[in-house]
Amino acid sequence: MAKIIVEVMLKPEILDPQGQAVASALPRLGFTSLKAATSVRQGKRFEIEIQGDPTPTQLAEAEQAAQSLLSNPVIETYIVKVEK
């Protein structure tokens, strides 16, 4: 069994208020070594489990789904990969 993974992130030029909130909360919650982090970005991860290895057709459909359903290509980027 394998998983087709789609990771979606905001484009670097798009502000990420949730990431900024996490970045400011980390040191307050005791994660002091992360205080030096210059940025935190939040994203989404989709896992599509399939039987066996993914076919080129399945990967192409996952790519289409990532572009039209799972992400907003105006403000987000995505990566499609396979995990075994």
Secondary structure, DSSP 8 states (H G I E B T S, - for coil): -EEEEEEEEE-TTS--HHHHHHHHHHHHTT-GGGGG-S----EEEEEEEESSS--HHHHHHHHHHIIIII--TTTEEEEEEEE-
